[in-house]
Structure formats: structure tokens, C-alpha cells
Amino acid sequence: MEVFINPDKFSLTPALSLLSWTDDLVNVFHKAKRALAEATLLSHPQPDAPTAIMSNVSDIAVGAVL
């Protein structure tokens, strides 16, 4: 994620080239992994809360969440 926030900090390489896996990249990977895990924690729904279905569609994929 940080590569998108601070692109000057990381050099983007062409396809099929070797990635230089630095300590900074390891830290960014772990931060991104933690952020995704925390964002997707399951919780018990409230029975009286409204329910919604959110969806999106593109030319190649469909996604939805309840």
C-alpha cells in the first residue's frame, strides 16, 4: 500500500524483472496484511439493524457483499 502512497520511495520494475525485497517492502507487506485482516473481521449482526446488498460490475468481474 505504501508504494501507492509514497511512490518515490520504491522503484517500480518492468514485468518479468526481479523484485528487490527490502526490509521496507517487508514492513509494507505486513502493514497491508494487518490492515486487510482488521478490515475483514467478522462481527455479529444486530437483528434490528438495516441490511443492504452492495454490488459492483465491470466488463470482466462481478462483486457483491451483504
C-alpha positions in Angstrom: 0.0 0.0 0.0 2.8 2.4 0.8 4.1 2.0 -2.7 1.0 3.8 -3.8 1.2 6.5 -1.1 4.9 7.1 -1.4 5.9 6.0 -5.0 9.2 7.9 -4.9 10.3 5.6 -2.0 10.0 2.5 -4.2 11.2 1.9 -7.7 8.7 0.1 -10.0 10.3 -2.5 -12.1 9.3 -3.9 -15.6 7.4 -7.1 -15.8 9.5 -10.3 -15.5 12.3 -8.5 -13.7 13.4 -9.5 -10.2 12.0 -7.6 -7.3 14.4 -6.3 -4.7 12.7 -7.5 -1.5 14.0 -5.0 1.0 13.1 -4.6 4.7 10.9 -1.6 3.8 8.9 -3.8 1.4 8.6 -6.5 4.1 7.2 -3.9 6.6 4.8 -2.5 4.0 3.6 -6.1 3.2 3.0 -6.8 6.9 1.1 -3.4 7.4 -1.1 -4.1 4.4 -1.8 -7.7 5.6 -2.7 -6.4 9.1 -5.0 -3.7 7.6 -6.8 -6.2 5.4 -7.2 -8.6 8.3 -8.6 -5.9 10.6 -11.0 -4.6 7.9 -12.5 -8.0 7.3 -13.0 -9.2 10.9 -16.4 -10.8 11.3 -18.8 -9.3 13.8 -22.2 -10.4 15.0 -25.0 -8.7 13.1 -27.6 -6.6 15.0 -31.0 -8.1 14.3 -32.7 -4.7 14.3 -30.2 -3.1 12.0 -31.0 -2.5 8.3 -29.5 -4.9 5.8 -28.1 -3.9 2.4 -26.6 -5.6 -0.5 -23.8 -3.7 -2.2 -22.6 -4.8 -5.6 -20.4 -3.7 -8.5 -19.9 -4.9 -12.1 -17.3 -4.4 -14.7 -16.7 -5.9 -18.1 -14.7 -8.8 -16.5 -16.0 -9.3 -13.0 -18.9 -9.0 -10.6 -18.6 -8.4 -6.9 -21.1 -8.2 -4.0 -21.3 -8.1 -0.2 -24.1 -8.4 2.2 
